[in-house]
Amino acid sequence: MHVPPITHLTAADPQVANLIEAEAHRQHDKLRMIPSENYVSAAVLEATGSVLTNKYSEGYVGRRYYEGQQFIDPIETLAIDRARALFGVEHVNVQPYSGSPANLAVYLAFAQPGDPVMGMALPMGGHLTHGWSVSATGRWFRPVRYTVDRRTGLVDFDEVRDLARAERPKLIFCGGTAVPRTINFAAFAQIAQEVDAVLVADIAHIAGLVAGGAHPSPVGHADVITTTTHKTLRGPRGAMIMTSAGRATEVDKAVFPGLQGGPHNHTTAGIAVALNEATQPAFRRYAHQVVTNAKALADALTERGFDLVTGGTDNHLILIDLTTKGIAGKPAAKVLDLGGIELNYNTVPYDPRKPFDPSGLRLGTPALTTRGLTEEHMPQVAEWIDRLVVAAVKDDQEAVAAVAGEVRDLLSAYPIPGYSASGAG
Ligand SMILES: *Cc1c(COP(=O)(O)O)cnc(C)c1O
């Protein structure tokens, strides 16, 4: 059952309560391997479920448009100060509602409609908000897209430089949603400087690894850093924009009043709590364990004949090209989910298949590492993935159910915040 018990909700609205209970149970029984997901602490859950949701606070600390900010201002100040200390930046805005609005605020701050803006193409691992055509960022600006090398799967900096010189983008985004390798912030910075572009490092996926010292920091290279707070950083759903003192006013004005109204104070408190957790030695160990686990899993998958984009991983994320296994990403992902392993189908670079039915699987280790699994478990995880992919090819439902049972058995020894199998707190 949910912990703490949701007794008021159960009495007031059993339909919603039952669905939340079911989701808590599902999150306990599944090996959750979507690389952008995690389990937040009970402390973060409490902060985000608090009375702070009742309060309006348009504006910034000390400059609000509503009265009654005696406790909201210190909460936002805590979040800001903790983020500045953790990442070593001069200025932080903690108000963006999520990663996509945070990126949109950067466009509003530093570009005009129709300006050229540059980012990694979505099918290569970039994010929608880096100028993909269905996004407002691709419709209202003029997107310039870099790719990855067909053979290595890595960013080709000669291509990035040539495109930047030819198109003179106002913004250059680096980072993405399906990038299994270390981002070379220095190389992007050199190019951005040469063409006088604002370099934006979107570290949504890797912020926790950066905070924990398991991925190089973009600080000192990128002009602006955007991140979500709910992926490897393990906070509530939200976002932050980090920058220098010199760009602070433009960024703040773009978030409010440029794009948003009142900040979500319950989220701000949850971000403050998560940032405090991220300064603890245990979080540094967590970040490094995420990477150790991903590398061990990549090795075990490779031994089983899986074809990994770029040949492996440097971070929390693995991209499998299933072409050699004789099945597409979507049907495989559906069977894996039934077998207790939750991940997502994904395009691989130069995917010959359609985006809604692509060739790849994207998976990662942030959530299972939070539960306490280590590199010792990764050969078993690879074996389950292998069996489920074979079962998907053969449509063998018994094999799928067998794996789901084994997954549940293992996970019963690894509790999650927010749920108790026994019903006790
Ligand atoms: C997840 C993600 C975002 C968007 O975050 P949302 O909170 O889903 O809007 C932006 N950029 C990158 C690179 C991401 O991975």
The ligand as a Tripos MOL2 file, in Angstrom:
@<TRIPOS>MOLECULE
LIG
   15    15     1     0     0
SMALL
NO_CHARGES

@<TRIPOS>ATOM
      1 C1         13.4950   15.3460  -20.5050 C.3       1 LIG1
      2 C2         14.1820   16.3800  -21.3360 C.ar      1 LIG1
      3 C3         13.6450   17.6550  -21.5470 C.ar      1 LIG1
      4 C4         12.2140   18.0220  -21.2230 C.3       1 LIG1
      5 O1         11.7860   17.8790  -19.9760 O.3       1 LIG1
      6 P1         10.2170   17.8010  -19.6430 P.3       1 LIG1
      7 O2         10.2440   18.0110  -18.1840 O.co2     1 LIG1
      8 O3          9.7590   16.4730  -20.1040 O.co2     1 LIG1
      9 O4          9.5390   18.9230  -20.3740 O.co2     1 LIG1
     10 C5         14.4060   18.5910  -22.2230 C.ar      1 LIG1
     11 N1         15.6250   18.2880  -22.6680 N.ar      1 LIG1
     12 C6         16.1690   17.0700  -22.5200 C.ar      1 LIG1
     13 C7         17.5190   16.8000  -23.0530 C.3       1 LIG1
     14 C8         15.4570   16.0690  -21.8620 C.ar      1 LIG1
     15 O5         15.9890   14.8640  -21.7370 O.3       1 LIG1
@<TRIPOS>BOND
     1     1     2 1
     2     2     3 ar
     3     2    14 ar
     4     3     4 1
     5     3    10 ar
     6     4     5 1
     7     5     6 1
     8     6     7 2
     9     6     8 1
    10     6     9 1
    11    10    11 ar
    12    11    12 ar
    13    12    13 1
    14    12    14 ar
    15    14    15 1
@<TRIPOS>SUBSTRUCTURE
     1 LIG1         1 GROUP 0 **** ****
